[in-house]
Amino acid sequence: MNTFAKHTIYILLTLSSLIFCRISRADDDYDMGTPTLREIWVDPVNGLDRPGRGSTRALALKSISYAWAIVPSSMTLNNTGFHILLAPGKYTVDNVPSEFQSVFGTVDYPVIFEAADDTGSVIFPSIDVTGCNYIYFIGVHITLSQASYTSIFRGCDHLLFRKCQFISADPSVADIASFSASVYQCQYIYFEQCEFAYSSDNAINIFASQYGHIKKSSIHHAGGNGIYFQGGVAYFSLEENTINNTSGSGIKFSSRDTITGLDQMAMPWVHYEVYDIKCFNNIIHHTSGAGFSCSGGYNILFAQNTLYQTGLNNSLVVLSLGKRCRGVDKDVCQQRIDSGAWGTWYFNLDDSSTAPIPNKNIFIYNNIFNNSSDSVTASSHLSIHGPITATAFNAACPKPAFADDNVQIKGNIIWNGKSTKALGIATGTGCGASNPSCNEIQLLQDNMINSAEPKFVDAATGNFHPVPGGTVFTIAKAFPIPNFSWTGLPPSPIEPPGNISNSIVVDRDSNKRDLSKPVCGAFIISTSSVSEGNTLHDEISHLQNYPNPAQSLTTISFHLREGAYISLDIYNMLGEKLASLISETLDEGDHNINWNSAQLPSGKYFYRLSTRSMTITKQMTIVR
């Protein structure tokens, strides 16, 4: 990271260069367009690495490395991109490049790696992509082969991952990867319908990167946070994800002052830790840390999310100050401070040596927080820190720095197990009596705090739709969400404006929202059925297996909104297919598929249900 950063950190991104970049709307999938592509086939089982091969499946190459060597550094040399079609199989470290480096595709000539058959049958080892543009991965399963990472992306532009898996634990490897996906100093990064699991630290770790989204993805079993942003991350949306079973927070924005500092951030995003991040229609459940935590954010929206059993070792929401220090390159840090950046070059890990980074415009609207009576938070409902007036040695930063500048917390249903926990507002904390946007009287007036429990249809099986006629629909007080403004930033260097609109036009099931009459949480109705006229809805709902854990026989149930061709397969942790339970057209309605796992040892397994347009993967546990 350090060597790479020193070669890239001096690049100044100007407003004029950003005007011509493709920016995807927050509610859209990334549009690949209709690029010009040359096909290259790769088959790790039946292929051969010889000149003249790769044009058809029958003449497939054997290794990704050989195919990658065919791709020129610049796609414009031949006026074509490349579509690398991957036959099923396990691609080992011997036939995948140790680093995908310095290949520059374009919007018209990208490089696409795509599973030729069913998603999940193409298994990659850990991947490292550095300094590449317009590289897309579709239907690729990436599993740990290096002790430190599952996937790492550095200095890239326009990366797309669709229906991919990032699995950070492998029984054949002694260690567990720290991160399932690590992104450093990149732009335009898109994760869609992906899975991230079993990291020892954060599942998704993004640093000093701008533009993109994480949507409709499953993020689970992380030793740290589910999603972690730091170091000047900007213009991302986090939507319709499920984040669960994390030892840290579900979503956390902060600074890691023991690893990175001002010298490794990207200009001009050198004031706040995060800018213009919109988190909506997510489900977050069973997290030890807060469901949502922000330290050093500007224009951050956390709205219309549903949270269950979160903050068990903390609070439901944490708003504090970032801590920026540990500048390794003193000269770069000083140059940036002179240009108006916030931070310090002082190399010390003590809190007194950090530059405090404030929050400004954190909007927390219309969420549901539901902790059952046996799972209340360890601390107060909310944790909002007070100002810091002390500053670090040679630090440039606001004096004092506030964690609650225009914080707005409204329309939320908070049920913390009918506990007697404090609100979290007291002498010396943030949101004091003098704060016009957030104070104790306002919080109690504008939110429903431990006055009525918001019950779900069946939280135990993952159905977090609110029950018909319950609290969410009868006595909750949701608020229309105001827009942001792009004002109040330091005068230099100037960050490009973000999206100030906070309209959330559909719910998690793609039902149209009435913005003038909002409903709390990710869903606006009690069932996942979608009425005619609402588009973009998923074909599959209520996918689950029971019992889970299972000893031998388990039933996988799901609902089809319309008839569809279905495949249902079982995989082990290596991504190897163990059984195919369905491969046929089924009618609309409820379906129950029985499977006897008696022949398999105890452990964790995946089952994957696919139609022709979407895939859902879930985990089951077998115990003997």
Stockholm file with secondary structure:
# STOCKHOLM 1.0

chainA/1-624         MNTFAKHTIYILLTLSSLIFCRISRADDDYDMGTPTLREIWVDPVNGLDRPGRGSTRALALKSISYAWAIVPSSMTLNNTGFHILLAPGKYTVDNVPSEFQSVFGTVDYPVIFEAADDTGSVIFPSIDVTGCNYIYFIGVHITLSQASYTSIFRGCDHLLFRKCQFISADPSVADIASFSASVYQCQYIYFEQCEFAYSSDNAINIFASQYGHIKKSSIHHAGGNGIYFQGGVAYFSLEENTINNTSGSGIKFSSRDTITGLDQMAMPWVHYEVYDIKCFNNIIHHTSGAGFSCSGGYNILFAQNTLYQTGLNNSLVVLSLGKRCRGVDKDVCQQRIDSGAWGTWYFNLDDSSTAPIPNKNIFIYNNIFNNSSDSVTASSHLSIHGPITATAFNAACPKPAFADDNVQIKGNIIWNGKSTKALGIATGTGCGASNPSCNEIQLLQDNMINSAEPKFVDAATGNFHPVPGGTVFTIAKAFPIPNFSWTGLPPSPIEPPGNISNSIVVDRDSNKRDLSKPVCGAFIISTSSVSEGNTLHDEISHLQNYPNPAQSLTTISFHLREGAYISLDIYNMLGEKLASLISETLDEGDHNINWNSAQLPSGKYFYRLSTRSMTITKQMTIVR
#=GR chainA/1-624 SS CHHHHHHHTTCCCCHHHHHTSCCCCTTSCCCCCCCCEEEEEECTTTCCCCTTCCSSSTTCBSCHHHHHHHSCSBGGGTTCEEEEEECSEECCTTSSCSCEESCBCCSSSCEEEEESSSTTSEEECCEEEESCEEEEEESEEEECCSSSBSEEEESCEEEEEESCEEECCCTTSSSCCSBSEEEESCEEEEEESCEEEEESSCSEEEESCEEEEEESCEEEEESSCSEEEESSEEEEEEESCEEEEESSCSEEECCCTTTCCGGGSCTTCCSSSEEEEEEESCEEEEESSCSEEEESEEEEEEESCEEESCCTTSCSEEEECEEECCCSCHHHHHHHHHHTCCBCCCCCCSGGGSEEECCEEEEEESCEEEECTTCCCSSCSEEECCCBCCCCTTCBSCSSBCSCBTCEEESCEEEETTCCCCCSCCTTSSSCTTCSSSCHHHHHHHSEESSSCCCEEEGGGTEEEECTTSHHHHTCCCCCCCCCCCCSCCSSSCCCCCCCCCCCCBCTTCCBCCTTSCCSSSCSSSSSCCCTTCCSCCSEEEEEEESSSBSSEEEEEEEESSCEEEEEEEECTTCCEEEEEEEEEECSEEEEEEEECTTSCSEEEEEEEECSSCEEEEEEEECC
#=GC SS_cons         CHHHHHHHTTCCCCHHHHHTSCCCCTTSCCCCCCCCEEEEEECTTTCCCCTTCCSSSTTCBSCHHHHHHHSCSBGGGTTCEEEEEECSEECCTTSSCSCEESCBCCSSSCEEEEESSSTTSEEECCEEEESCEEEEEESEEEECCSSSBSEEEESCEEEEEESCEEECCCTTSSSCCSBSEEEESCEEEEEESCEEEEESSCSEEEESCEEEEEESCEEEEESSCSEEEESSEEEEEEESCEEEEESSCSEEECCCTTTCCGGGSCTTCCSSSEEEEEEESCEEEEESSCSEEEESEEEEEEESCEEESCCTTSCSEEEECEEECCCSCHHHHHHHHHHTCCBCCCCCCSGGGSEEECCEEEEEESCEEEECTTCCCSSCSEEECCCBCCCCTTCBSCSSBCSCBTCEEESCEEEETTCCCCCSCCTTSSSCTTCSSSCHHHHHHHSEESSSCCCEEEGGGTEEEECTTSHHHHTCCCCCCCCCCCCSCCSSSCCCCCCCCCCCCBCTTCCBCCTTSCCSSSCSSSSSCCCTTCCSCCSEEEEEEESSSBSSEEEEEEEESSCEEEEEEEECTTCCEEEEEEEEEECSEEEEEEEECTTSCSEEEEEEEECSSCEEEEEEEECC
//
